[in-house]
């Protein structure tokens, strides 16, 4: 995290909205192209800090690696969002972020 070249690798389960067609995706080889940005918002005495990393990565689709896919990673405490450029992956993930939990930050 405290570097100009952060590492991001992820494997996650995905399914259709009705629960059918479960499958797995992997994202690896993240290369940051724009320096990390920070933003914070406050509501009362609660402050939310968001750390953003933009770059490209390899996305595995049906066993086939797709290289140089633009992605944006937002870290918000133990929650993260991942936006994957829909034009590079045939809209597979939709045009909104994928949300999940951060299991480890090294």
N, C-alpha and C positions, 0 to 999 in steps of 0.2 A: 504494500500500500504506500509506503513512503519511498517511492522511487519514480523515475520518469518512465519506467517500463513495467507497469503493473501486469501481473499474470491473472488471467481469467480462463477457467475451464469449467464446463458444466455438462452434466448429463441429467436429463429430466424426462419424466413420463408425460405423455400427451394422449388425449382421447377426444372424440367428437363430443359435442355438448350433451348428447344423450347417453354418453358413457361407452359407446361402441368404438371399435377400431383402436384399441390401445396400442401405442407404439412408443419408442424411445428416440430421443434426439440428443446429439452431442455437439457442443460448441467448444472449439479449441483454438489455440494459436492466436489469441487476441493480440493485436498490435495497436497501441494507442496512437491516434493521429492528431488529436487535439488535447492540449493539456487539461488536466482535471479541473472542473469548476466546482465551486461551492456556493450554495444558496441556503439561506435560513429564513424561516418565518416564525413569528411568535403569536401566540394566542394566550392572553393572560400571562401566567408564569411558565408556560410550556413553550419550549423552543424546538423546532424541527429543523435539523440540518440535513441537507441533501448533498451528496458528493456524486458528481457526474463524470463518467469516462466515455469518450467517443473514440471509435476506431473501427478496425475491420477484424474479422475472424473467419475461421473455417466452420461451416455448419454442415453436419452430416444429415442428409436427406435420403431415406431408403437405402442406406449403405453407401451412398455416393457423396463424397466431399465436394462442397461448393466453397471455393476460396474467395477471399476479399469481399465478404459480405459486410456492409456497414451495420454496426450495432451501436447502441447507446445503453450504458449501464448506469443506473441510479441506485445508490446505497442510501438507505434511510434507517439508520440503526440496524435492527435485525431483519428489516424488510428490504427487498430489492425489486427493481423493475428492469426488464430487459426488452428493448425495442429492437427488432430485427427488420431490416429494410425489406418490405414485402415485394418490391420489384425484382429482387435477387433470388427469392425463394418461392416464386409463383404464388404469392399471397398465402402460403401455407399457414402462417401464424396469425393471419389477419393484419390489420393496420393499427392495432393498439398494443400497448406493452403487455408482456407476460409478467405476472407478479409471483414472488416466492419468498422463501425465508433464507437468510444467510446462515449456512451451517458452520463455515469457518472462514476466517480472514487471517491470512498469514503474512 
